[in-house]
Amino acid sequence: MKITLNPNAKDDATRNALVAEGGFGKYYTDHMVVCEWNEKDGWGEPELKPYGPLSLDPATAVFHYGQEIFEGMKAYRQPDGSISLFRPDANAKRFANSAKRLALPEMPEALFLETVEALVKQDAGWVPDKVGESLYIRPFMIATEVGLGVRPTNKAAYILIATPAGAYFDPSKAVSVWISTEYVRAALGGTGEAKCGGNYAASLVAQKAAAQEGCDQVVWIDAIERKWVEEMGGMNLYFVKGKGADATVVTPKLTGTLLPGITRDSILSVAKDLGYKTEEVMLSIDDWRDGVASGEISEIFACGTAAVVSPVGVAKSSMGTWITGDGQPGVITMQIRNYLLAIQHGTTADTHSWTHKVC
Ligand SMILES: *Cc1c(COP(=O)(O)O)cnc(C)c1O
């Protein structure tokens, strides 16, 4: 890897003050990694260099036809001061799958990991210390062929940036959701399984509608029957059925239109570790309404790398408003959240070998 260090890298005091501010996505680390691909030569040598603006021709393909994919992953400070990634191999695999769907070049897993490790090592001082805090890492790829002709690009750029993420979780608050019957996130054969910017672009109007209904997030239902619960915003969903040790932790099945979340997948194992039964199911909005009314559904939460686990309280839709439990974060939700965070931060045994030490 070519390395060009940032002569204007923040000094320790300045950097520590920015990291201590918390928040998410406000400040970026001193460096980024760029790796270019073209059809003839394949992937070039990655370069770690100072974080800064890109210079692109206005006719660059990504600006016009949205050929773009991304990933989201985190580096966590460990009790001994070292830094670990959480299941970075899973991000590398999903990035390759997203690339395939968007007709972008698949990046070899080893090259992907090499770039992530290099940036985390170089900018290790930006990784916060506390449990719940982390360095959020954003790999992405754009089509860089210049020209307005519509075709799969013959040039692409992979870029890697990172931003410190504070502990913005408020345990006293569950999110409210608007179940959208107007908009669709994904249909079979579309890009729902790929992590691409286009999915998000198409989702924002529904997010706006949710806000107009006084809700924090939108819940997506399937495109065909308009009744099967799929995801919440950019996170997967979980429902807790029953209470205590007999509870079953269920999540909507991956039908081809849901984004296969790595947090979702991890929780299927974590819930079993904690002694709960787990199921991947088809769950309808009627099941949601009736389950909440009868008390069978005792807790609901959403999960994803950024927020890890977010309790869901009030659900609003054109069919009415349903409140889960007492509208507060559930006991099992918090237990799963804390256990997963403990694995990520190395304060409990990593029996699944999920953590990947960087430095
Ligand atoms: C990224 C993402 C998720 C969560 O995936 P994680 O790997 O758990 O971060 C869920 N849904 C959508 C639409 C996403 O883009």
The ligand as a Tripos MOL2 file, in Angstrom:
@<TRIPOS>MOLECULE
LIG
   15    15     1     0     0
SMALL
NO_CHARGES

@<TRIPOS>ATOM
      1 C1        -26.9160   -1.6010    6.6420 C.3       1 LIG1
      2 C2        -28.3740   -1.9100    6.7380 C.ar      1 LIG1
      3 C3        -28.9160   -2.7080    7.7570 C.ar      1 LIG1
      4 C4        -28.1140   -3.1980    8.9320 C.3       1 LIG1
      5 O1        -27.0260   -3.9940    8.5890 O.3       1 LIG1
      6 P1        -25.8290   -4.2030    9.6460 P.3       1 LIG1
      7 O2        -24.8820   -5.0780    8.9060 O.co2     1 LIG1
      8 O3        -26.4080   -4.8370   10.8280 O.co2     1 LIG1
      9 O4        -25.2780   -2.8500    9.9320 O.co2     1 LIG1
     10 C5        -30.2680   -3.0060    7.7160 C.ar      1 LIG1
     11 N1        -31.0510   -2.5350    6.7350 N.ar      1 LIG1
     12 C6        -30.5860   -1.7590    5.7370 C.ar      1 LIG1
     13 C7        -31.5100   -1.2650    4.6930 C.3       1 LIG1
     14 C8        -29.2190   -1.4220    5.7050 C.ar      1 LIG1
     15 O5        -28.7700   -0.6340    4.7270 O.3       1 LIG1
@<TRIPOS>BOND
     1     1     2 1
     2     2     3 ar
     3     2    14 ar
     4     3     4 1
     5     3    10 ar
     6     4     5 1
     7     5     6 1
     8     6     7 2
     9     6     8 1
    10     6     9 1
    11    10    11 ar
    12    11    12 ar
    13    12    13 1
    14    12    14 ar
    15    14    15 1
@<TRIPOS>SUBSTRUCTURE
     1 LIG1         1 GROUP 0 **** ****
